[in-house]
Amino acid sequence: MAKTSLVLLAAGMGSRYGSLKQMDAFGPNGETIMDYSIYDAIRAGFDHIVFIIRESFQEAFEAKFKNRFGDAVQVDFVTQELDKQTGDFDVPETRQKPWGTAHALLMANEVVEGNFGIVNADDYYGVEAYQILYDFLQKQTNDFSIIAYPLVNTLSDHGHVNRGVCFEDEQGHLKDIVECTQIAKEENGTISYPDGEGRKSLSPQTNVSMNMFGFNPQFFKLASSMFSAFLTNHGHEEKSEFYIPTVLDQAMKSGEINIQILTSPSQWFGVTYKDDKPHVQAKFQELIDQGVYPKNLWN
């Protein structure tokens, strides 16, 4: 029987953070955000962890995580590089920027056989979210899923945020994601974003995407075909990127897939800048004090 995999997108270079934030310590014993994600995934039922990384830091990743989880899960490392999955396309010599998240996920085709979830390595999604995702992946369905969050559970105390607002049809399937930028809570408690010459309000319970998805292997077939077209049309653009939402939007609107919206009650948080670190450390200490996690995660 195929394992249920969790794929962590960890190939980012951390340019805005100033270092590899995936490897930075946020817990009291050096735990990374990924450690807490993997801990939640294992207790939800996942039995296969896949790290998508870069060759330049593969050795450091394997040294830290290869034997970290005992016999609880199978662990694999795959690398995203510019020349992988590109076929006969000649990668421009000046190209430095990775091809994007959908290209990164294509790397997992090497090791993933069954249904799988995907998360960002530097985001905390919460206990409930992993259980919802795992339970969905156990169902015999051809649908994909998106684990959405109430907007109010994803806001930052340190400034505005950008979020993909999810719209659903009568069956609870995703029909569109609209990127709304500079969302912030006003002094009167209203949540809004700039729209034209004014501001447009959003309900605190508006479902938003935080890049947590549930897929089956059909994703690889869809993405591979679309990536070939992407390279033909945009491969010579210096900063072009091939994103997971691009694949989903095209396949959804062509009728090839349905995407179920599943809402998590969890509190989401993540890191973008170095200044975010103390806030995230405090959040994990709070969860430890509440008994959600042991003080020493893997002891």
KEKE-3310 file (N, C-alpha, C; in steps of 0.2 Angstrom, whole numbers, plus 5000, padded with zeros to 4 digits):
npx = (5004:5003:5012:5007:5011:5020:5025:5037:5041:5056:5066:5069:5079:5080:5082:5076:5075:5088:5096:5096:5080:5073:5081:5083:5083:5069:5062:5064:5075:5082:5073:5066:5054:5049:5051:5041:5030:5032:5031:5017:5012:5016:5009:4996:4995:5003:5016:5027:5040:5045:5058:5060:5073:5088:5103:5114:5113:5110:5118:5118:5105:5102:5111:5104:5091:5090:5090:5082:5069:5068:5060:5048:5044:5046:5060:5064:5075:5074:5080:5079:5083:5089:5090:5082:5069:5067:5068:5071:5073:5084:5092:5093:5110:5111:5101:5096:5086:5075:5063:5051:5036:5028:5036:5046:5038:5036:5048:5046:5040:5049:5049:5037:5022:5008:4994:4996:5001:5005:5016:5022:5039:5043:5031:5019:5006:4997:4990:4977:4975:4984:4978:4965:4970:4976:4966:4957:4966:4965:4953:4944:4945:4945:4947:4956:4962:4961:4967:4960:4960:4952:4952:4955:4963:4976:4982:4994:5003:5012:5011:5004:4997:4997:4985:4977:4961:4948:4935:4920:4910:4892:4894:4904:4916:4932:4931:4938:4953:4957:4970:4973:4980:4990:4982:4974:4971:4960:4959:4947:4944:4939:4943:4952:4957:4966:4957:4955:4951:4948:4945:4942:4931:4934:4927:4930:4930:4932:4938:4955:4969:4984:4994:4993:4990:4981:4984:4983:4992:4989:4992:5006:5006:4998:5005:5018:5015:5010:5021:5030:5024:5025:5039:5041:5034:5038:5051:5062:5062:5068:5064:5053:5041:5034:5020:5011:4997:4995:4994:4984:4973:4972:4969:4957:4948:4948:4940:4946:4949:4942:4942:4942:4937:4943:4941:4952:4953:4964:4977:4987:5005:5020:5037:5045:5054:5069:5065:5054:5057:5058:5044:5039:5046:5041:5027:5028:5033:5022:5013:5020:5019:5005:5004:5003:5014:5028:5042:5055:5056:5059:5064)
npy = (4994:5011:5024:5038:5054:5068:5083:5095:5111:5117:5123:5136:5151:5160:5175:5187:5185:5183:5172:5154:5151:5140:5131:5138:5140:5139:5133:5128:5119:5120:5117:5118:5126:5117:5105:5105:5105:5092:5084:5086:5081:5067:5063:5064:5054:5053:5044:5046:5058:5071:5081:5095:5102:5112:5107:5114:5115:5102:5093:5098:5098:5084:5080:5085:5080:5067:5056:5059:5057:5044:5028:5032:5037:5036:5045:5056:5065:5077:5086:5103:5109:5120:5113:5102:5092:5098:5094:5095:5108:5123:5129:5146:5154:5164:5163:5163:5162:5151:5139:5140:5136:5125:5119:5115:5105:5096:5088:5079:5068:5058:5051:5050:5040:5038:5047:5064:5077:5095:5108:5124:5126:5135:5139:5138:5127:5121:5109:5104:5106:5097:5085:5086:5087:5074:5065:5068:5064:5050:5046:5039:5047:5057:5070:5086:5095:5110:5117:5129:5144:5154:5171:5180:5172:5172:5184:5197:5205:5214:5222:5224:5211:5199:5189:5175:5175:5164:5158:5149:5136:5130:5117:5117:5117:5124:5139:5150:5159:5174:5186:5196:5211:5219:5218:5223:5226:5238:5252:5252:5239:5233:5223:5226:5230:5239:5245:5251:5268:5268:5258:5241:5230:5215:5200:5193:5179:5175:5164:5159:5155:5147:5140:5126:5110:5096:5082:5070:5058:5063:5076:5077:5073:5083:5095:5093:5093:5106:5113:5111:5119:5131:5134:5135:5147:5156:5153:5160:5172:5182:5182:5174:5163:5147:5142:5133:5137:5141:5130:5123:5132:5133:5119:5117:5126:5121:5110:5098:5094:5094:5105:5103:5114:5114:5119:5125:5127:5131:5142:5151:5154:5162:5165:5179:5189:5193:5200:5194:5183:5183:5184:5172:5163:5165:5162:5148:5144:5147:5138:5126:5129:5127:5114:5108:5104:5094:5100:5096:5091:5079:5070)
npz = (5000:4996:5003:5014:5010:5015:5008:5009:5005:5003:4996:4995:4996:5006:5004:5009:5022:5026:5028:5028:5032:5034:5041:5053:5071:5081:5092:5109:5110:5099:5088:5072:5062:5053:5060:5070:5061:5055:5066:5069:5058:5058:5070:5065:5056:5044:5035:5027:5023:5013:5008:4998:4992:4989:4980:4985:4999:5003:5010:5023:5026:5026:5036:5047:5047:5042:5051:5061:5065:5070:5068:5064:5052:5034:5026:5013:5002:4989:4975:4969:4954:4941:4929:4929:4924:4912:4900:4882:4883:4882:4896:4899:4901:4910:4919:4936:4945:4953:4945:4951:4962:4957:4949:4958:4965:4956:4957:4967:4961:4959:4971:4977:4978:4981:4987:4993:5004:5004:5010:5015:5020:5029:5036:5049:5052:5061:5073:5070:5056:5050:5053:5047:5033:5032:5034:5023:5013:5014:5008:4995:4982:4967:4968:4972:4986:4996:5010:5019:5028:5041:5038:5049:5057:5051:5051:5053:5067:5064:5053:5036:5026:5012:5004:4997:4992:4994:4983:4982:4974:4973:4977:4986:4981:4975:4966:4962:4966:4972:4973:4986:4991:5004:5015:5031:5048:5054:5065:5070:5070:5059:5045:5030:5013:5001:4987:4972:4974:4987:5002:5003:5013:5022:5028:5044:5044:5031:5019:5016:5006:5011:5005:5008:5003:4996:4986:4973:4963:4950:4949:4945:4932:4926:4929:4923:4909:4908:4912:4902:4892:4898:4898:4885:4882:4892:4896:4893:4900:4912:4926:4926:4934:4938:4945:4959:4961:4948:4940:4946:4944:4930:4927:4935:4929:4916:4918:4922:4935:4952:4966:4983:4996:5012:5028:5041:5058:5064:5071:5060:5057:5052:5045:5037:5037:5047:5058:5062:5069:5084:5088:5082:5090:5103:5100:5099:5112:5119:5114:5119:5133:5134:5133:5120:5113:5118:5128:5123:5108:5101:5110)
capx = (5000:5007:5012:5004:5017:5020:5030:5039:5044:5061:5071:5070:5086:5079:5085:5073:5077:5095:5099:5091:5076:5071:5085:5084:5080:5063:5060:5069:5080:5084:5068:5064:5047:5048:5051:5034:5026:5033:5028:5010:5010:5016:5003:4990:4995:5008:5021:5032:5041:5049:5060:5062:5079:5093:5109:5119:5112:5108:5122:5116:5098:5102:5114:5100:5084:5089:5089:5080:5063:5068:5057:5041:5042:5052:5062:5067:5077:5075:5083:5076:5088:5086:5090:5078:5062:5066:5068:5076:5074:5091:5091:5098:5115:5110:5096:5098:5080:5072:5057:5044:5034:5025:5042:5049:5034:5038:5054:5043:5037:5054:5048:5030:5018:5001:4991:5001:5000:5011:5016:5028:5044:5043:5025:5016:4999:4993:4988:4970:4976:4987:4973:4960:4973:4977:4959:4955:4970:4963:4947:4945:4942:4949:4947:4961:4959:4965:4966:4959:4960:4948:4957:4957:4968:4982:4984:5000:5003:5018:5010:4999:4998:4994:4982:4973:4954:4945:4928:4918:4903:4887:4896:4910:4922:4935:4930:4943:4957:4959:4975:4971:4986:4990:4976:4976:4965:4960:4959:4940:4943:4938:4949:4951:4963:4965:4953:4953:4953:4946:4947:4936:4931:4933:4924:4936:4929:4934:4943:4961:4974:4991:4998:4993:4986:4981:4984:4985:4998:4987:4996:5012:5005:4995:5010:5023:5012:5010:5028:5033:5021:5028:5046:5041:5031:5041:5057:5068:5061:5073:5061:5047:5040:5029:5017:5006:4991:4994:4992:4977:4968:4971:4966:4951:4944:4947:4936:4950:4950:4939:4946:4937:4939:4942:4943:4955:4952:4971:4981:4993:5010:5026:5042:5047:5060:5072:5062:5048:5059:5055:5037:5037:5048:5036:5021:5030:5034:5015:5010:5023:5016:4998:5004:5002:5020:5033:5048:5060:5051:5060:5067)
capy = (5000:5017:5028:5045:5058:5076:5086:5101:5115:5120:5125:5144:5153:5165:5181:5192:5183:5184:5166:5149:5151:5133:5128:5142:5137:5143:5130:5129:5114:5120:5115:5122:5126:5110:5100:5105:5102:5085:5081:5086:5076:5060:5061:5064:5048:5053:5040:5048:5065:5072:5087:5097:5107:5113:5103:5118:5114:5095:5089:5101:5095:5077:5079:5087:5077:5060:5051:5063:5054:5036:5023:5034:5039:5036:5052:5057:5072:5078:5093:5107:5113:5123:5109:5096:5091:5103:5091:5098:5116:5125:5134:5152:5154:5170:5162:5161:5161:5144:5140:5141:5130:5120:5115:5111:5100:5090:5084:5074:5063:5053:5047:5049:5035:5039:5054:5068:5084:5099:5114:5128:5124:5140:5141:5134:5127:5119:5102:5102:5107:5091:5080:5087:5085:5067:5062:5069:5060:5043:5045:5037:5052:5060:5078:5089:5099:5116:5118:5136:5147:5160:5177:5182:5167:5173:5191:5199:5211:5218:5225:5221:5204:5197:5183:5172:5174:5158:5158:5142:5135:5127:5110:5118:5117:5130:5141:5155:5162:5181:5188:5203:5213:5224:5217:5225:5227:5245:5254:5250:5232:5231:5220:5228:5231:5245:5243:5257:5274:5267:5251:5236:5226:5207:5196:5189:5172:5174:5158:5161:5150:5148:5135:5119:5107:5089:5080:5064:5058:5066:5082:5077:5073:5090:5100:5091:5095:5113:5116:5111:5125:5137:5135:5137:5153:5161:5151:5165:5178:5181:5181:5170:5157:5142:5142:5128:5140:5142:5123:5122:5137:5130:5112:5118:5130:5117:5104:5092:5093:5098:5106:5104:5118:5112:5125:5123:5132:5132:5148:5150:5160:5161:5170:5181:5193:5191:5203:5189:5177:5183:5183:5165:5159:5166:5158:5141:5144:5148:5131:5122:5130:5125:5106:5106:5101:5093:5105:5093:5088:5072:5066)
capz = (5000:4995:5009:5013:5010:5016:5004:5012:5000:5007:4992:4995:4998:5011:5003:5013:5029:5027:5029:5027:5038:5035:5046:5059:5077:5084:5098:5115:5109:5092:5083:5066:5061:5050:5066:5072:5055:5054:5072:5068:5052:5061:5074:5061:5052:5038:5036:5022:5023:5007:5008:4992:4994:4984:4980:4989:5006:5004:5015:5029:5028:5028:5043:5053:5047:5040:5056:5067:5067:5071:5063:5063:5045:5029:5024:5007:5000:4982:4974:4963:4950:4935:4923:4930:4921:4907:4893:4877:4883:4884:4901:4898:4906:4915:4923:4942:4949:4952:4941:4955:4967:4954:4946:4964:4967:4951:4959:4972:4957:4960:4977:4979:4974:4983:4989:4996:5005:5002:5014:5015:5025:5034:5039:5054:5050:5067:5073:5067:5049:5047:5054:5041:5027:5032:5033:5016:5008:5015:5004:4988:4978:4962:4970:4976:4991:4998:5017:5019:5035:5041:5037:5055:5060:5047:5051:5057:5071:5062:5046:5031:5023:5005:5005:4991:4995:4990:4982:4981:4971:4977:4980:4991:4977:4974:4959:4960:4971:4970:4977:4989:4994:5009:5020:5037:5053:5055:5072:5073:5070:5052:5040:5023:5009:4996:4981:4968:4978:4994:5005:5003:5019:5021:5034:5047:5042:5024:5018:5012:5005:5014:5002:5011:4998:4996:4979:4971:4958:4944:4949:4942:4925:4924:4930:4918:4903:4908:4913:4895:4888:4902:4896:4878:4882:4897:4899:4892:4904:4918:4932:4926:4938:4937:4952:4960:4959:4941:4938:4949:4941:4923:4927:4937:4924:4910:4920:4923:4942:4957:4972:4989:5001:5019:5032:5047:5064:5067:5070:5056:5057:5048:5045:5031:5039:5053:5064:5064:5073:5091:5088:5081:5096:5108:5099:5100:5119:5121:5113:5124:5139:5134:5132:5113:5111:5123:5128:5119:5103:5098:5115)
cpx = (5004:5006:5009:5009:5015:5026:5031:5043:5049:5067:5073:5077:5086:5082:5082:5074:5084:5099:5094:5086:5073:5075:5086:5080:5075:5061:5066:5075:5083:5080:5067:5057:5045:5047:5044:5029:5026:5030:5020:5008:5010:5011:4996:4989:5000:5014:5027:5033:5046:5051:5062:5067:5083:5100:5114:5119:5109:5111:5119:5109:5098:5106:5109:5094:5084:5087:5086:5073:5062:5064:5050:5039:5048:5053:5066:5069:5077:5077:5080:5082:5086:5085:5086:5071:5061:5066:5073:5077:5081:5090:5096:5103:5115:5105:5098:5092:5077:5065:5051:5042:5031:5031:5045:5045:5035:5043:5051:5041:5042:5052:5041:5026:5010:4999:4996:4999:5006:5010:5022:5033:5044:5037:5023:5009:4995:4991:4982:4971:4979:4982:4968:4963:4974:4971:4957:4959:4968:4957:4949:4941:4947:4950:4954:4958:4964:4963:4966:4959:4956:4954:4960:4963:4975:4985:4990:4999:5008:5017:5005:5001:4995:4991:4978:4966:4951:4938:4926:4911:4898:4889:4902:4916:4925:4933:4935:4947:4959:4964:4974:4978:4985:4984:4978:4970:4966:4959:4952:4939:4941:4944:4947:4958:4961:4962:4951:4955:4951:4948:4941:4937:4931:4931:4930:4936:4930:4939:4949:4965:4981:4995:4999:4987:4986:4980:4985:4990:4996:4991:5002:5011:5002:5001:5016:5021:5012:5017:5031:5031:5024:5035:5046:5039:5035:5048:5063:5067:5065:5070:5054:5047:5034:5026:5012:4999:4989:4991:4985:4972:4967:4967:4959:4946:4943:4942:4940:4950:4944:4943:4942:4941:4937:4945:4946:4954:4959:4973:4987:4998:5016:5031:5044:5054:5063:5069:5056:5050:5057:5048:5035:5040:5043:5029:5023:5030:5027:5012:5013:5020:5009:4998:5003:5008:5024:5039:5053:5056:5052:5064:5062)
cpy = (5006:5021:5035:5050:5065:5078:5093:5105:5119:5122:5132:5146:5158:5172:5187:5191:5184:5178:5160:5148:5144:5130:5132:5139:5142:5140:5130:5124:5114:5118:5120:5122:5119:5105:5100:5103:5095:5081:5081:5081:5069:5058:5061:5057:5048:5048:5041:5055:5066:5080:5089:5103:5108:5109:5107:5117:5107:5092:5092:5098:5088:5076:5080:5082:5070:5055:5054:5060:5047:5032:5026:5035:5037:5043:5051:5064:5072:5085:5096:5111:5115:5118:5103:5097:5096:5100:5093:5105:5118:5131:5140:5152:5159:5168:5159:5159:5154:5145:5140:5135:5124:5115:5111:5105:5094:5086:5078:5068:5057:5048:5046:5045:5036:5046:5057:5075:5088:5105:5117:5126:5129:5143:5136:5134:5124:5112:5100:5102:5100:5085:5080:5085:5078:5064:5063:5065:5052:5041:5043:5042:5055:5068:5079:5092:5105:5117:5126:5138:5153:5166:5179:5178:5168:5180:5192:5205:5216:5221:5221:5214:5204:5190:5181:5171:5169:5159:5151:5142:5132:5121:5111:5117:5124:5132:5147:5157:5169:5184:5195:5205:5219:5224:5219:5226:5234:5246:5252:5243:5229:5229:5223:5229:5236:5242:5250:5263:5273:5260:5247:5231:5219:5205:5193:5182:5170:5169:5161:5155:5152:5142:5128:5115:5099:5087:5073:5064:5061:5073:5082:5077:5080:5095:5099:5094:5103:5116:5116:5118:5131:5139:5138:5145:5158:5159:5155:5171:5177:5179:5177:5164:5153:5140:5136:5131:5140:5135:5122:5126:5134:5124:5113:5121:5126:5111:5098:5090:5097:5099:5107:5109:5115:5117:5122:5129:5134:5140:5147:5156:5157:5166:5172:5185:5191:5194:5199:5184:5177:5181:5175:5161:5160:5162:5150:5139:5143:5141:5126:5122:5127:5117:5104:5102:5100:5099:5103:5089:5081:5068:5061)
cpz = (5000:5002:5008:5015:5012:5013:5007:5007:5004:5003:4991:4998:5003:5010:5007:5020:5031:5028:5028:5033:5039:5041:5052:5065:5080:5091:5103:5114:5102:5087:5078:5066:5057:5055:5068:5067:5055:5060:5072:5063:5055:5065:5071:5057:5046:5040:5031:5022:5017:5008:5001:4993:4988:4985:4985:4996:5007:5010:5022:5031:5030:5035:5048:5053:5045:5045:5062:5070:5069:5066:5062:5056:5040:5027:5018:5005:4992:4981:4968:4960:4944:4929:4924:4927:4916:4900:4889:4878:4886:4889:4900:4903:4911:4920:4930:4946:4948:4948:4945:4959:4963:4951:4952:4966:4962:4953:4964:4968:4958:4966:4980:4975:4975:4983:4993:4998:5004:5007:5013:5021:5031:5037:5044:5053:5056:5067:5069:5059:5046:5048:5048:5035:5027:5030:5026:5011:5009:5011:4997:4983:4973:4963:4973:4981:4993:5006:5018:5027:5035:5041:5044:5058:5056:5047:5055:5061:5069:5055:5042:5029:5016:5006:4998:4994:4990:4989:4980:4978:4976:4980:4985:4987:4976:4967:4957:4967:4968:4975:4979:4992:4999:5014:5027:5041:5054:5063:5075:5072:5063:5048:5033:5019:5003:4989:4977:4973:4985:4996:5005:5009:5017:5028:5037:5046:5035:5023:5014:5012:5008:5011:5005:5006:4999:4989:4979:4965:4951:4943:4945:4934:4922:4924:4925:4911:4903:4909:4906:4891:4892:4899:4889:4878:4886:4899:4898:4896:4910:4924:4932:4931:4937:4944:4953:4958:4952:4938:4940:4945:4934:4923:4930:4932:4918:4912:4922:4931:4946:4963:4978:4993:5008:5023:5039:5052:5067:5066:5066:5058:5054:5048:5038:5032:5046:5059:5066:5069:5081:5092:5087:5087:5102:5107:5101:5108:5122:5120:5118:5131:5140:5134:5125:5111:5118:5122:5123:5114:5102:5103:5117)
residu = (MET:ALA:LYS:THR:SER:LEU:VAL:LEU:LEU:ALA:ALA:GLY:MET:GLY:SER:ARG:TYR:GLY:SER:LEU:LYS:GLN:MET:ASP:ALA:PHE:GLY:PRO:ASN:GLY:GLU:THR:ILE:MET:ASP:TYR:SER:ILE:TYR:ASP:ALA:ILE:ARG:ALA:GLY:PHE:ASP:HIS:ILE:VAL:PHE:ILE:ILE:ARG:GLU:SER:PHE:GLN:GLU:ALA:PHE:GLU:ALA:LYS:PHE:LYS:ASN:ARG:PHE:GLY:ASP:ALA:VAL:GLN:VAL:ASP:PHE:VAL:THR:GLN:GLU:LEU:ASP:LYS:GLN:THR:GLY:ASP:PHE:ASP:VAL:PRO:GLU:THR:ARG:GLN:LYS:PRO:TRP:GLY:THR:ALA:HIS:ALA:LEU:LEU:MET:ALA:ASN:GLU:VAL:VAL:GLU:GLY:ASN:PHE:GLY:ILE:VAL:ASN:ALA:ASP:ASP:TYR:TYR:GLY:VAL:GLU:ALA:TYR:GLN:ILE:LEU:TYR:ASP:PHE:LEU:GLN:LYS:GLN:THR:ASN:ASP:PHE:SER:ILE:ILE:ALA:TYR:PRO:LEU:VAL:ASN:THR:LEU:SER:ASP:HIS:GLY:HIS:VAL:ASN:ARG:GLY:VAL:CYS:PHE:GLU:ASP:GLU:GLN:GLY:HIS:LEU:LYS:ASP:ILE:VAL:GLU:CYS:THR:GLN:ILE:ALA:LYS:GLU:GLU:ASN:GLY:THR:ILE:SER:TYR:PRO:ASP:GLY:GLU:GLY:ARG:LYS:SER:LEU:SER:PRO:GLN:THR:ASN:VAL:SER:MET:ASN:MET:PHE:GLY:PHE:ASN:PRO:GLN:PHE:PHE:LYS:LEU:ALA:SER:SER:MET:PHE:SER:ALA:PHE:LEU:THR:ASN:HIS:GLY:HIS:GLU:GLU:LYS:SER:GLU:PHE:TYR:ILE:PRO:THR:VAL:LEU:ASP:GLN:ALA:MET:LYS:SER:GLY:GLU:ILE:ASN:ILE:GLN:ILE:LEU:THR:SER:PRO:SER:GLN:TRP:PHE:GLY:VAL:THR:TYR:LYS:ASP:ASP:LYS:PRO:HIS:VAL:GLN:ALA:LYS:PHE:GLN:GLU:LEU:ILE:ASP:GLN:GLY:VAL:TYR:PRO:LYS:ASN:LEU:TRP:ASN)
# end
